[in-house]
Amino acid sequence: MRALIVEDEPKVAAFVAAEMVKQGFTVDVAMDGAEGERLAVAQRYDIILLDWMLPKRNGIEVCRNVRVSDPHVPILMLTALDGVEEQVKGFGAGADDYLPKPFDVTVLLARVNALIRRAHGRGSEALLVCGDLVMDHDAKRVTRADQPIKLTAREYGLLHFLLQRKGKVTDRNTILDHVWDTSFEAESNVVDVYINMLRRKIDKPFGHPLIHTVTGMGYMLSDHRP
């Protein structure tokens, strides 16, 4: 899953980004409102964390403009302005939730997960299935044929993205954009390396492959050969 943090305090942005990466997110950070709005419109995000007091463009204005291009992306407003009037203004601009600063990171992550579940529909987001492979996203647990499979955070993020696109061919650049930071070079073989690592864990021990290579196009997760 991909998150955008729009926050002009470097320490806050770095801390929140690090905590979200631990949860398996790929994170982009913008340090001002104009850059945050540009990224939010150009990319698809699963969640946007948006500060109110930003240089170049304030969070309320950014929120309104993002809502025009994407009515559904969850937006969590972060701000030291915690009065009722400010909260009403934030919700009126299109924010889905509002978290006053300073905040506890566990509360932040709980709010993030709740917003994502609400946006995707809890049933479809919490349990992802392909054949006998099951991902319980709430519990961060993966099994195949009822056998638990231990994955690293990056392997988990890659499998989660492939499960969301089950039955669809996905090229390497799309996978890079959604599972890794965009700083990777286009010719990087990191996707192929991690696909092979996933295959060793979820395919090889079970005989029947679920991850398929579509020559010249990319990869597909499916219970049936393409």
C-alpha positions as a printed NumPy array, in Angstrom:
array([[  0.   ,   0.   ,   0.   ],
       [  1.122,   3.523,  -0.727],
       [  0.88 ,   6.528,   1.603],
       [  1.525,  10.241,   1.123],
       [  2.66 ,  12.361,   4.074],
       [  2.363,  16.132,   3.582],
       [  4.199,  17.643,   6.555],
       [  6.637,  20.558,   6.762],
       [  8.254,  19.533,  10.065],
       [ 11.135,  17.254,   8.973],
       [ 11.359,  15.329,  12.26 ],
       [  7.624,  14.625,  12.354],
       [  7.569,  13.613,   8.686],
       [ 10.579,  11.306,   9.079],
       [  9.208,   9.672,  12.239],
       [  5.745,   9.012,  10.805],
       [  7.218,   7.764,   7.52 ],
       [  9.515,   5.332,   9.355],
       [  6.635,   3.938,  11.418],
       [  4.473,   3.441,   8.33 ],
       [  7.287,   1.711,   6.441],
       [  7.474,  -0.751,   9.357],
       [  3.802,  -1.509,   8.686],
       [  4.541,  -2.365,   5.055],
       [  3.636,   0.959,   3.441],
       [  5.549,   2.604,   0.634],
       [  5.726,   6.261,   1.66 ],
       [  6.131,   9.514,  -0.265],
       [  6.795,  12.736,   1.666],
       [  6.047,  16.312,   0.59 ],
       [  7.332,  19.248,   2.639],
       [  4.885,  21.881,   1.36 ],
       [  1.288,  22.065,   0.226],
       [  1.972,  22.67 ,  -3.455],
       [  4.207,  19.601,  -3.758],
       [  1.774,  17.53 ,  -1.713],
       [ -1.106,  18.446,  -3.994],
       [  0.982,  17.687,  -7.09 ],
       [  1.822,  14.2  ,  -5.81 ],
       [ -1.725,  13.504,  -4.616],
       [ -3.15 ,  14.304,  -8.042],
       [ -0.423,  12.499, -10.016],
       [ -0.341,   9.235,  -8.011],
       [ -2.86 ,   6.825,  -6.563],
       [ -2.559,   6.609,  -2.768],
       [ -4.257,   4.346,  -0.237],
       [ -4.024,   7.069,   2.438],
       [ -2.962,  10.735,   2.666],
       [ -1.726,  12.264,   5.938],
       [ -2.092,  16.017,   5.568],
       [ -0.847,  18.762,   7.882],
       [ -2.916,  21.944,   8.108],
       [ -0.236,  24.628,   8.483],
       [  1.898,  24.225,   5.364],
       [  4.059,  26.597,   3.297],
       [  3.009,  27.516,  -0.252],
       [ -0.52 ,  26.08 ,   0.17 ],
       [ -2.361,  25.269,   3.385],
       [ -3.798,  21.841,   4.112],
       [ -7.423,  22.956,   3.801],
       [ -6.846,  24.219,   0.275],
       [ -4.894,  21.079,  -0.644],
       [ -7.66 ,  18.876,   0.743],
       [-10.349,  20.649,  -1.275],
       [ -8.324,  20.419,  -4.487],
       [ -7.443,  16.741,  -3.994],
       [-11.1  ,  15.92 ,  -3.412],
       [-11.909,  17.274,  -6.882],
       [ -9.545,  14.78 ,  -8.545],
       [-10.121,  11.864,  -6.141],
       [-13.334,  11.83 ,  -4.087],
       [-12.494,   8.521,  -2.389],
       [ -8.872,   8.589,  -1.173],
       [ -8.818,   8.626,   2.658],
       [ -7.398,  11.891,   4.059],
       [ -6.288,  12.174,   7.691],
       [ -5.705,  15.766,   8.796],
       [ -2.853,  16.349,  11.276],
       [ -2.648,  19.694,  13.074],
       [ -1.995,  21.518,  16.319],
       [ -5.231,  23.456,  15.68 ],
       [ -7.604,  21.234,  17.651],
       [-10.563,  23.521,  18.309],
       [-14.089,  22.52 ,  17.292],
       [-14.219,  25.258,  14.656],
       [-10.991,  24.013,  13.049],
       [-12.192,  20.407,  13.056],
       [-15.466,  21.393,  11.396],
       [-13.509,  23.332,   8.779],
       [-11.259,  20.325,   8.121],
       [-14.171,  17.937,   7.681],
       [-15.903,  20.498,   5.496],
       [-12.879,  20.588,   3.186],
       [-13.128,  16.83 ,   2.673],
       [-10.971,  15.293,   5.419],
       [-12.121,  11.853,   6.601],
       [-10.575,  12.107,  10.059],
       [ -8.745,  14.62 ,  12.233],
       [ -5.864,  13.954,  14.643],
       [ -4.54 ,  16.771,  16.865],
       [ -0.805,  17.172,  17.482],
       [  1.006,  15.898,  19.43 ],
       [ -0.317,  12.389,  18.792],
       [  0.562,   8.848,  19.82 ],
       [  1.866,   6.87 ,  16.847],
       [ -0.221,   3.819,  17.79 ],
       [ -3.352,   5.964,  17.598],
       [ -2.193,   7.361,  14.26 ],
       [ -1.666,   3.869,  12.813],
       [ -5.026,   2.697,  14.153],
       [ -6.747,   5.652,  12.463],
       [ -4.866,   4.972,   9.215],
       [ -5.878,   1.299,   9.161],
       [ -9.491,   2.138,  10.001],
       [ -9.697,   4.681,   7.175],
       [ -8.206,   2.248,   4.667],
       [-10.606,  -0.525,   5.708],
       [-13.517,   1.866,   5.372],
       [-12.378,   3.057,   1.937],
       [-11.881,  -0.401,   0.452],
       [-14.761,  -2.115,   2.192],
       [-13.736,  -4.094,   5.241],
       [-14.648,  -7.535,   3.945],
       [-12.736,  -7.329,   0.679],
       [ -9.716,  -5.575,   2.198],
       [ -9.316,  -7.674,   5.344],
       [ -9.347, -11.106,   3.681],
       [ -7.684, -11.636,   0.288],
       [ -7.791, -15.082,  -1.328],
       [ -6.255, -16.788,  -4.362],
       [ -6.926, -20.522,  -4.498],
       [ -5.712, -21.956,  -1.181],
       [ -3.609, -18.844,  -0.45 ],
       [ -5.205, -16.575,   2.156],
       [ -4.031, -13.198,   3.462],
       [ -5.706, -11.912,   6.62 ],
       [ -4.713,  -8.271,   6.309],
       [ -5.972,  -7.248,   9.754],
       [ -3.884,  -9.942,  11.461],
       [ -1.001,  -9.548,   8.964],
       [ -1.109, -13.33 ,   8.492],
       [ -0.58 , -15.386,   5.316],
       [ -1.386, -19.074,   4.913],
       [ -1.454, -21.547,   2.064],
       [ -3.254, -24.864,   2.417],
       [ -3.72 , -23.81 ,   6.066],
       [  0.056, -23.68 ,   6.582],
       [  1.434, -20.351,   7.92 ],
       [  3.931, -18.538,   5.683],
       [  6.407, -16.087,   7.197],
       [  7.129, -13.054,   5.003],
       [  9.286,  -9.957,   5.372],
       [  7.515,  -6.579,   5.306],
       [  8.507,  -6.027,   1.654],
       [  7.472,  -9.54 ,   0.593],
       [  4.158,  -8.986,   2.352],
       [  3.643,  -5.65 ,   0.594],
       [  4.379,  -7.211,  -2.794],
       [  2.02 , -10.133,  -2.187],
       [ -0.695,  -7.776,  -0.943],
       [ -0.444,  -5.698,  -4.117],
       [ -0.554,  -8.8  ,  -6.349],
       [ -3.575, -10.141,  -4.449],
       [ -5.385,  -6.832,  -4.94 ],
       [ -4.77 ,  -7.245,  -8.68 ],
       [ -5.508, -10.981,  -8.796],
       [ -6.023, -12.206, -12.349],
       [ -4.488,  -9.052, -13.874],
       [ -1.071,  -8.761, -15.51 ],
       [  1.066,  -6.112, -13.792],
       [  4.29 ,  -4.762, -15.295],
       [  7.485,  -4.223, -13.305],
       [  7.29 ,  -0.416, -13.308],
       [  3.776,  -0.468, -11.847],
       [  4.948,  -2.825,  -9.108],
       [  7.951,  -0.578,  -8.4  ],
       [  5.72 ,   2.492,  -8.141],
       [  3.304,   0.889,  -5.68 ],
       [  5.503,  -1.383,  -3.567],
       [  8.852,   0.438,  -3.612],
       [  9.994,   4.044,  -3.596],
       [ 10.152,   5.615,  -7.046],
       [ 13.89 ,   6.275,  -6.642],
       [ 14.683,   2.871,  -8.196],
       [ 15.973,   2.899, -11.758],
       [ 13.543,   1.49 , -14.314],
       [ 15.972,  -1.297, -15.253],
       [ 16.351,  -2.456, -11.647],
       [ 15.834,  -6.203, -11.166],
       [ 14.552,  -5.798,  -7.597],
       [ 11.034,  -6.862,  -8.634],
       [ 12.323, -10.083, -10.209],
       [ 14.406, -10.842,  -7.108],
       [ 11.441, -10.439,  -4.766],
       [  9.1  , -12.366,  -7.066],
       [ 11.554, -15.28 ,  -6.898],
       [ 11.708, -14.979,  -3.104],
       [  7.908, -15.081,  -2.927],
       [  7.787, -18.083,  -5.24 ],
       [ 10.131, -20.005,  -2.958],
       [  7.745, -19.395,  -0.062],
       [  4.243, -19.577,  -1.525],
       [  4.683, -21.727,  -4.661],
       [  7.614, -24.141,  -4.454],
       [  6.52 , -26.054,  -1.314],
       [  3.016, -26.596,  -2.7  ],
       [  3.599, -27.738,  -6.283],
       [  0.806, -25.692,  -7.887],
       [  2.14 , -22.211,  -8.817],
       [  0.088, -19.072,  -8.227],
       [  2.616, -16.471,  -9.443],
       [  2.915, -16.504, -13.227],
       [  5.315, -14.715, -15.575],
       [  3.654, -13.283, -18.671],
       [  6.551, -12.902, -21.099],
       [  7.199,  -9.319, -22.138],
       [  4.372,  -7.992, -19.962],
       [  4.971,  -8.691, -16.267],
       [  3.538, -10.88 , -13.525],
       [  0.118, -12.167, -12.548],
       [ -1.231, -13.864,  -9.435],
       [ -3.845, -16.44 , -10.386],
       [ -5.04 , -19.928,  -9.461],
       [ -5.022, -20.741, -13.191],
       [ -2.254, -20.464, -15.769],
       [ -2.651, -17.467, -18.125]])
